[in-house]
């Protein structure tokens, strides 16, 4: 948890309770590993050479790191109340509302 952020060039400081981004919460070693993976454009073969480890070791480490990260749903379902309001306004049919609520549309 970060409590104060200061912009050095402008002297502006913001105080409060700020949660670090997920990648910043990784250990320094894992941050280096992720940065190397990105720099290698996801090449596990290159990661094997850079870190001097085997393919299964690279995969296991990537899986461990990924397992600790929360992923954002890029296509979340609309809130139930929003679907019901659209139904009430006649913007969608009852069948369409059911499809949306069930995640089929």
C-alpha positions as a Markdown table, in Angstrom:
| # | Residue | x | y | z |
|---|---|---|---|---|
| 1 | Unk | 0.0 | 0.0 | 0.0 |
| 2 | Unk | 1.3 | 3.4 | -1.0 |
| 3 | Unk | 0.4 | 6.4 | 1.2 |
| 4 | Unk | 2.1 | 9.3 | -0.6 |
| 5 | Unk | 3.1 | 10.0 | -4.2 |
| 6 | Unk | 5.2 | 13.0 | -5.1 |
| 7 | Unk | 6.0 | 14.3 | -8.6 |
| 8 | Unk | 9.6 | 15.4 | -8.3 |
| 9 | Unk | 9.6 | 17.9 | -11.2 |
| 10 | Unk | 6.5 | 19.8 | -10.1 |
| 11 | Unk | 6.7 | 19.3 | -6.3 |
| 12 | Unk | 3.1 | 18.1 | -6.2 |
| 13 | Unk | 2.3 | 15.5 | -3.6 |
| 14 | Unk | -0.8 | 13.4 | -3.3 |
| 15 | Unk | -1.6 | 11.6 | -0.1 |
| 16 | Unk | -4.0 | 8.8 | 0.5 |
| 17 | Unk | -4.2 | 5.0 | 0.4 |
| 18 | Unk | -3.2 | 3.7 | -3.0 |
| 19 | Unk | -2.9 | 0.1 | -3.9 |
| 20 | Unk | 0.0 | -0.8 | -6.1 |
| 21 | Unk | -0.7 | -2.2 | -9.6 |
| 22 | Unk | -0.5 | -6.0 | -9.8 |
| 23 | Unk | 2.8 | -6.1 | -11.6 |
| 24 | Unk | 4.4 | -3.7 | -9.0 |
| 25 | Unk | 3.4 | -6.2 | -6.3 |
| 26 | Unk | 5.5 | -8.9 | -7.8 |
| 27 | Unk | 8.9 | -9.6 | -6.3 |
| 28 | Unk | 11.8 | -7.8 | -8.0 |
| 29 | Unk | 12.9 | -11.1 | -9.4 |
| 30 | Unk | 9.5 | -11.8 | -10.9 |
| 31 | Unk | 9.3 | -8.3 | -12.3 |
| 32 | Unk | 12.7 | -8.8 | -14.1 |
| 33 | Unk | 11.4 | -12.2 | -15.4 |
| 34 | Unk | 8.2 | -10.6 | -16.8 |
| 35 | Unk | 10.1 | -7.7 | -18.3 |
| 36 | Unk | 12.5 | -10.2 | -20.0 |
| 37 | Unk | 9.5 | -12.2 | -21.3 |
| 38 | Unk | 8.0 | -9.1 | -22.8 |
| 39 | Unk | 11.3 | -8.0 | -24.3 |
| 40 | Unk | 11.7 | -11.5 | -25.9 |
| 41 | Unk | 8.2 | -11.1 | -27.4 |
| 42 | Unk | 7.1 | -14.1 | -25.5 |
| 43 | Unk | 9.8 | -16.4 | -26.8 |
| 44 | Unk | 10.3 | -19.2 | -24.3 |
| 45 | Unk | 13.3 | -20.4 | -26.3 |
| 46 | Unk | 15.0 | -17.0 | -25.8 |
| 47 | Unk | 14.0 | -17.1 | -22.1 |
| 48 | Unk | 15.7 | -20.5 | -21.8 |
| 49 | Unk | 18.9 | -18.9 | -23.1 |
| 50 | Unk | 18.7 | -15.7 | -21.1 |
| 51 | Unk | 18.1 | -17.4 | -17.7 |
| 52 | Unk | 19.9 | -20.7 | -18.5 |
| 53 | Unk | 16.9 | -22.8 | -17.6 |
| 54 | Unk | 14.8 | -25.5 | -19.3 |
| 55 | Unk | 11.5 | -25.0 | -21.1 |
| 56 | Unk | 9.5 | -26.6 | -18.3 |
| 57 | Unk | 11.2 | -24.3 | -15.8 |
| 58 | Unk | 10.2 | -21.2 | -17.8 |
| 59 | Unk | 6.7 | -22.5 | -18.2 |
| 60 | Unk | 6.3 | -23.3 | -14.6 |
| 61 | Unk | 7.5 | -19.9 | -13.5 |
| 62 | Unk | 5.2 | -18.1 | -16.0 |
| 63 | Unk | 2.3 | -20.2 | -14.7 |
| 64 | Unk | 3.2 | -19.4 | -11.1 |
| 65 | Unk | 3.3 | -15.7 | -11.8 |
| 66 | Unk | 0.1 | -15.7 | -13.9 |
| 67 | Unk | -1.6 | -17.7 | -11.2 |
| 68 | Unk | -1.1 | -14.8 | -8.8 |
| 69 | Unk | -2.5 | -12.1 | -11.1 |
| 70 | Unk | -6.1 | -11.2 | -11.4 |
| 71 | Unk | -7.3 | -10.9 | -15.0 |
| 72 | Unk | -9.8 | -8.3 | -16.1 |
| 73 | Unk | -12.9 | -9.5 | -17.9 |
| 74 | Unk | -12.7 | -7.7 | -21.3 |
| 75 | Unk | -16.3 | -8.5 | -22.1 |
| 76 | Unk | -18.2 | -8.2 | -18.8 |
| 77 | Unk | -22.0 | -8.8 | -18.6 |
| 78 | Unk | -24.0 | -5.7 | -18.0 |
| 79 | Unk | -25.5 | -5.4 | -14.5 |
| 80 | Unk | -28.8 | -7.1 | -14.1 |
| 81 | Unk | -30.6 | -3.8 | -13.2 |
| 82 | Unk | -29.4 | -2.3 | -16.5 |
| 83 | Unk | -30.8 | -5.2 | -18.5 |
| 84 | Unk | -34.1 | -4.9 | -16.7 |
| 85 | Unk | -34.3 | -1.2 | -17.3 |
| 86 | Unk | -33.6 | -1.7 | -21.0 |
| 87 | Unk | -36.4 | -4.3 | -21.1 |
| 88 | Unk | -38.8 | -1.9 | -19.3 |
| 89 | Unk | -38.0 | 0.9 | -21.9 |
| 90 | Unk | -38.8 | -1.5 | -24.7 |
| 91 | Unk | -35.2 | -1.4 | -26.0 |
| 92 | Unk | -34.9 | -5.2 | -25.9 |
| 93 | Unk | -37.3 | -8.1 | -25.9 |
| 94 | Unk | -37.8 | -10.5 | -23.0 |
| 95 | Unk | -35.9 | -13.2 | -25.0 |
| 96 | Unk | -33.0 | -10.8 | -25.7 |
| 97 | Unk | -32.9 | -9.9 | -21.9 |
| 98 | Unk | -32.7 | -13.6 | -21.0 |
| 99 | Unk | -29.9 | -14.1 | -23.6 |
| 100 | Unk | -27.9 | -11.1 | -22.2 |
| 101 | Unk | -28.4 | -12.3 | -18.6 |
| 102 | Unk | -27.3 | -15.8 | -19.4 |
| 103 | Unk | -24.3 | -14.5 | -21.3 |
| 104 | Unk | -25.3 | -15.7 | -24.7 |
| 105 | Unk | -25.4 | -12.3 | -26.3 |
